[in-house]
Amino acid sequence: MTISNASGLSLPDLASSPLRRAAVEHVLEIEAASTAHHSLRSYFFALKTAEFRQLRRDVDYDDDTLPAAGSRPG
């Protein structure tokens, strides 16, 4: 599921996957707000880059593990 705003920008619903939700919650718990927000922006940038390059979700990359790629163990 994606969320769209008036400008037409669509973003994934982070809560639609238990793994994705857990990764985001983990980052929000252990990192400073500025670092956590940077991590989320990086995730969204990676998704938009994949879309631009016409990469296929779950074929060329795993959208569930992508948010966890930059997080550190708690």
Secondary structure, DSSP 8 states (H G I E B T S, - for coil): -EEE-TT--EEE-GGGSHHHHHHHHHHHHHS-HHHHHHHHHHHHHHHHHHHHTT--BTTTB-TTTGGGTT----
